[in-house]
Amino acid sequence: MFSVTSFFKAFSVALILGVCAVLFTLWQHSSSQLNYASRDMDWEWSWMYYEPFSNGIQTTRTKLLFRRVDTSSKLTTVVNITYTNKLEIIVTYEDSCVSGSFFPAKLKLNQTPQQQINFQCEKNGRGYLFRRTANQLTSVQIKSDKFELKENFSEWPIDELKKDQFIQQHSNFFKGKGQSNVY
């Protein structure tokens, strides 16, 4: 015979198991994203830009590096700020390679015309790398035989990079104002 109490117990157990499975899947996805091509850095989620089922933005302890990874395309896009306050974009394609070798790609950075570039194999042979500096970053499109990358930087907290750079360049002032977390 059908019992309402038994039904609710079974439903509750199924609901709890379902929630646990979803949380485990999110944790596993998030962990694999954080640990992908970490380059000996400790990455953490920039929670304002965390996208559970997507490729959210990650940051390092110093907050002067942001990155987004795409494990399916083996791509890592890093944005940092140089000491001279220029923005630097570093795109890495993870693939074993011979040090010094390269492959061609087409780049469209911000509103500039498309140009031919080369991804060069890193000395450690773990992947191909491309880097470029710019005064501002609005978008990047890179197309090669191996992958296609499109990134809109209006979705990135670029202003936070500039702010953290300013704080670190003037750390004594901010320490004098009682801000203890200046690196």
Solvent accessible surface area in square Angstrom, and as a share of the most:
residue,aa,sasa,rsa
1,M,240,1.07
2,F,151,0.63
3,S,48,0.31
4,V,90,0.52
5,T,84,0.49
6,S,65,0.42
7,F,100,0.42
8,F,117,0.49
9,K,133,0.56
10,A,63,0.49
11,F,111,0.46
12,S,50,0.32
13,V,87,0.50
14,A,61,0.47
15,L,99,0.49
16,I,107,0.54
17,L,116,0.58
18,G,35,0.34
19,V,76,0.44
20,C,71,0.43
21,A,57,0.44
22,V,81,0.46
23,L,107,0.53
24,F,117,0.49
25,T,74,0.43
26,L,37,0.18
27,W,160,0.56
28,Q,101,0.45
29,H,59,0.26
30,S,12,0.08
31,S,31,0.20
32,S,60,0.39
33,Q,3,0.02
34,L,37,0.19
35,N,103,0.53
36,Y,47,0.18
37,A,25,0.19
38,S,34,0.22
39,R,61,0.22
40,D,145,0.75
41,M,77,0.35
42,D,125,0.65
43,W,23,0.08
44,E,78,0.35
45,W,11,0.04
46,S,15,0.10
47,W,173,0.61
48,M,168,0.75
49,Y,65,0.25
50,Y,50,0.19
51,E,70,0.31
52,P,53,0.33
53,F,158,0.66
54,S,48,0.31
55,N,37,0.19
56,G,0,0.00
57,I,1,0.01
58,Q,0,0.00
59,T,4,0.03
60,T,10,0.06
61,R,149,0.54
62,T,40,0.23
63,K,72,0.30
64,L,31,0.15
65,L,32,0.16
66,F,2,0.01
67,R,1,0.00
68,R,31,0.11
69,V,1,0.00
70,D,42,0.22
71,T,54,0.31
72,S,105,0.68
73,S,38,0.24
74,K,76,0.32
75,L,4,0.02
76,T,7,0.04
77,T,3,0.02
78,V,19,0.11
79,V,0,0.00
80,N,26,0.13
81,I,15,0.08
82,T,36,0.21
83,Y,176,0.67
84,T,103,0.60
85,N,81,0.42
86,K,82,0.35
87,L,1,0.01
88,E,23,0.10
89,I,1,0.00
90,I,19,0.10
91,V,0,0.00
92,T,9,0.05
93,Y,17,0.06
94,E,27,0.12
95,D,47,0.25
96,S,99,0.64
97,C,24,0.14
98,V,116,0.67
99,S,62,0.40
100,G,38,0.37
101,S,40,0.26
102,F,125,0.52
103,F,17,0.07
104,P,75,0.47
105,A,3,0.02
106,K,98,0.41
107,L,1,0.00
108,K,69,0.29
109,L,13,0.07
110,N,20,0.10
111,Q,134,0.60
112,T,59,0.34
113,P,112,0.70
114,Q,111,0.49
115,Q,72,0.32
116,Q,112,0.50
117,I,10,0.05
118,N,77,0.40
119,F,0,0.00
120,Q,99,0.44
121,C,6,0.03
122,E,33,0.15
123,K,191,0.81
124,N,84,0.43
125,G,15,0.14
126,R,118,0.43
127,G,0,0.00
128,Y,24,0.09
129,L,47,0.23
130,F,15,0.06
131,R,126,0.46
132,R,76,0.28
133,T,65,0.38
134,A,17,0.13
135,N,113,0.58
136,Q,99,0.44
137,L,13,0.07
138,T,51,0.30
139,S,32,0.21
140,V,1,0.01
141,Q,80,0.36
142,I,1,0.01
143,K,116,0.49
144,S,19,0.12
145,D,154,0.80
146,K,90,0.38
147,F,16,0.07
148,E,93,0.42
149,L,16,0.08
150,K,137,0.58
151,E,18,0.08
152,N,70,0.36
153,F,4,0.01
154,S,93,0.60
155,E,98,0.44
156,W,11,0.04
157,P,8,0.05
158,I,19,0.10
159,D,112,0.58
160,E,77,0.34
161,L,0,0.00
162,K,86,0.36
163,K,124,0.52
164,D,27,0.14
165,Q,11,0.05
166,F,113,0.47
167,I,22,0.11
168,Q,46,0.20
169,Q,63,0.28
170,H,82,0.36
171,S,23,0.15
172,N,125,0.64
173,F,121,0.51
174,F,37,0.16
175,K,106,0.45
176,G,68,0.66
177,K,145,0.62
178,G,65,0.62
179,Q,66,0.29
180,S,108,0.70
181,N,103,0.53
182,V,13,0.08
183,Y,110,0.42
